[in-house]
Amino acid sequence: MTYDLFIGDRMFSSWSLRGWLMLEKFGLPHRIHMIGLYTGKMAQDMAPLAPARLVPVLRLPDGTVVGESLAIAETLAERHPGAGLWPADPALRATARWLCAEMATGFLALRAECPMQLAHCFDGFRPSPETRADLERIETLWGHARAASGTRTGPLFGAYSLADAFYAPVAARIVGYGLPVSDTGRAYCDALLDDPAIHRWRAAAGEVRYDPFPYSQDLPVRPWPGDTVETR
C-alpha cells in the first residue's frame, strides 16, 4: 500500500514539508510527485487532482484524492491507528489536534512576513509587532502542550506526533529569520530541525537552483545551522 504525495518546491513550500513529514516520520510508504510552483505550470500540474488547488495533495491507493493538510492528517491517522500519528492519551490527542488546527488557520503575520526558506539564516531581521504577537501565541501553545504532557524537552507530547510535524516549518521560520523566542522555544526549534528527515529534505531542496532566489531580504546571511556554506 503506497501513497502518492504531490508537493511543491522543497526549499519554500512549508505545507509540502508538513505533508511529507506525516508520511516519512511514521514509516508510511509513499511516492513523491512534484508540482511546479515557480514554473508557471502549477494549474496544469494540479489539473488531474481537481478540485484540489494547493499542495500537498495525497492520493490514496484506491485513487481517492485528499487535499488540505488537516484532512490528510486525519485520513492517515484513521487508516494507521497503530502508527502513533496522534498521542495515545485522549486528552493529549485533543490538545495536539488543537495545536495543529490553530497552526493551519492562524499565525498569518508570521507566515506572510517570514516565508519559509531553507537556504540560509538572515541576520538583523526585525519582525513586526504582529509577528511578535504570533510568536508569543505559539510559545503559549507549546507551553500548554508541555504542561499537559509533562515534557520539558523533545517532542511536545513525549513521542513525535503530528503536532511536531505541523510546527517543523514554524521552527524553520524562527531559525531562518532569527526570530525572538525563549531559550526553551529555540531548543525545541533546534531539535525539530536537527532531524535526519529534515536533513534529507533540505539536501533534496539544495539540488534545485533559483535565479533569482525567491524571498530574498536585503540583509546579511549566514549558513543554516550545521552547514558550512550557504545553500542556494
N, C-alpha and C positions, 0 to 999 in steps of 0.2 A: 504494500500500500504506500504509494508515493504521491506527495502533494506537489502541485505546480504553484510556485510563488512568483508573482510578477512585481518587480521592483524598479525604482529609478536609480539615478546615479548614486553610488555608494558614498561618494565624498560629501554629498549635500543632503540627501533625502533622509531626514530623521525618521519619518514614518516607515520607510522601507527598512531601516535598521531595526525598528521595533518588530516589524513583521517577521524578519529573518530570525531575530533572537527567539521569538516564540517557537520556532521550529528547531533551530540549531541547539539552543541551550537545553532542550528537553528530548533530544535524540529522535526527533520525528523526521523520517526520510522525505527529502524534497528535491525538486529541480528548480533552478533559478532561470527566469526569463527577464531580459532587460527591456524596459520601456524608455524611449528616448526623451528625457525631459528637456534637454538642451539642443536637440537636433531638429526641432520643428516637426517631428513625426509622432508626438505623443498621442494625438487624436487617432491617427492611423493605427498605431500600435495597440491602443486601447479598444478599438472597434470590436474585435472578437469577444471582448469581455463585457460588453454593454449589458445592463446600464451602469456598470461601474465607471467612475470618472477619474479616480485618483488611485495612486499606489499607496500601500501594497494592495494586491488582489490575490486571493487564494482560490485555486481551482481544486476541488476535491477529486478523489479518484473516480467518482461516478460522473464527473463533469460539472457538478454544481459549482457556480461561481459565487464567491463570498467577498464583498467589499467592506470597507471600514474596519479599522483595527480592533475596535471593541467587539464587533461581530466575529472577526477572525479569532480573537482570543477566546470568546465563549464557545465557539464551534469546536476549536481544538481541545479545550478543557472538557467539553461534553464527550467528544469522541475518544479521549485518552484520560479517563478518570484516574488512572494509576500513575500518570506521568509527573504529577506534582506541580502542574502549572499554577494552581491556586493553593494557598495554605490549607492544610487539612482541617484545622480548627475552624468551626463555623464563624466565630466572632472575628478571627483574623482574616478569614476569607472575605467576609463582608467589608472589613476595613481595606483590604487590598483592592477590592473592586471599586471602592470609593476613590482611592488614590488614582487608580487608572482612569476612572471616569472624569475626575477633575483635570487630569493631565490632558485627556482627549479634547476637552471643551474649554479649557482655561489657559491662563498664562499667555494671553495674546500679545502683551507688550514684549515679553521676553522673546517670544517666537518671532515677532516682526523685527525687533531691533537687533537680534543676535541669531541670524540664520546659522544652522549647523554647518560647519566646515571642519574637516578633519585633517587639514594640511599642516597647520601651524597654530601657534598661540600669538595673540595680539598683546602688545604692551601698551598700557596707557589708555585703554578703552574706558570711557566714562558712561555708565548706564544711566538712563533717565530715572526720575522718581517712580514712574510706573513700573519699570523693570525691577527696580529695587523692591517695590511692593510685591511683585510676583515672587521674587527670591525669598522674601520673608514668609510668604504664604507656603511656598514649597518646603522651607525648613520647618514650619509649623506642622505640616502634614508628615514629614519624615519623623519629627519628634513624637507625634501621636502614634505612628506605627511602631516606633521603638518602645514607647511606653506600654503599648498594648501587647507586644510580643516579648518584652523583656530582653531585647538585644541592645547592645551598645555599639557594636561594630559589624561589618559584613552586611549581608543581605538584610533588608528591612524586617523580614519576618522569620529570620533564622536560616531558612533554606532559600535558595534563589527561586523567585516566583515571577509571575507576570508583572508584578509591581516594579521589580528591578528592571525588567526588560523595557517597560514603558518609560522609566526615568533615566535610562542609559543615555539617550540623546540630550536630556537636560544636563547631565553631567558633562557631556561633550561641550555644550554651550558654556557652562560655568568655567571649565578649564580653558577652552579655546579663547574666551574673551577675558579671562582673569577676573571673573565677577566676584563680588564680595559675599562670602558665606562664612559661617562659623568654621572653626577647625574640625569639628565633627562632621559638618556637611562636606567640607573639602576632602576629608579622609574617605567618606563614602563615595564621592565622585571618583577619587583616585582608584579605589577598589573596583568600582564598576568598569572603569576604562582599562585597568591592568588585568585584563581577562583574555585568555587565549582566543576566544571567539571574536572579541573586538580587535585583537591584533590581526587576525585573519581577514576581517572585514576591511580594516584600514590598508592592509597590504594589497588587497584587490582594488581598493579605491585608488591607490597610488599608481596603478598601471595605466590610468587614463590621464591624458594631458589636456589642459584647457588654456585657450588663448583667445580672448582674455579670461582671466580667472574670475569666476563669479564671486560676488560678495566680498570684494576687496575693501580694505579700510586704509585710510591714509595714516597708518600707524606702523611703528617698528614691529617686526615679528621675530619670534624665536621658535626653535623646533618643538614639536609636540613632545610631551613627557616620554622619555625612553628613546627618542630619536636623536641622532647626532646631527642631522641636517634637515632643513625644511623639505617637506614633501609637496610636490606640485602635480 
